[in-house]
Amino acid sequence: MYQLSKNTTFFAFFDANKVFISGIQVANTTSFTTPATAVYVRFSEVNGNMSTGQMLEVGSVKTAFEEYTVTLP
């Protein structure tokens, strides 16, 4: 199971060879389960969410949103 920081609309799932497996349309949810053979996921969201970022994480519990940062040694 995976968690997103915000609602999103469309998911597309791909196998290890980047071949499309399936897609789903969801509303008012931030969790989803991938098909068993999925290795890659692509999601699309409404423009209103684009400026505030999105975070994808593994697990059944959604944690607080963290802004993207780059840390160099």
N, C-alpha and C positions, 0 to 999 in steps of 0.2 A: 504494500500500500504506500502511496505517496501523498504528500500534503503540499498545497500551494498557499502562499500568503494571502492571495485574493481570489475572488471568483474569476473564472475564465470560461470561455465558451466552447472552443473546439480543441480536440486532441487527435493527433494522428500517431499511430504506432508503426514501427519498422523493425525488421529482423536484423541479424548480424550483417547481412549483405546490403542493408539499407533498402530492402524491398518492402513496400507498403503492406501491412497486415490488415489493419482496420482503423476506423476512426469513430469517434463518438462526439455527440453534442450534449453538453450538460448545462444546467443553470442552477444558480444558488448553491453551489457546493465547492469545497476546496480540497476534497479528497477523491482519489480514484485508484483503481487497481488496473495494472497493465495486463494484456494477454500474456500467456505463459512464454511465448517465444519472442516477446518484444525485448529489444536491446536499446532502441532509441525511441524518444518521444518528442513530438513537436506540439506546441500549444499556441493558440492564437487568442487574443483577448481584445476587448473593445478599446477604442482609443483613449477613453477616460482613465483607464488603468495604466497606460503606457508611461505617463510622466512620474508615477509614484513607485515604479519598480515591481518586480515579481520575484519570489523566492520559492524554489522547489526543493523539497527534502524527503528523505526516505523515512517511513515509519507511520504509525497511526496517531501520533500526537503532533499538533502544529505548534511550533515555537515562535517566539517574537521575531518580527521582521528585522533583518540586519542589512544595512546599506552595503553595496558592493565597495570593497576597498582593495587596494593593491599594496602589499607589503614587500619591500625589497630588503634583502639581508644587509 
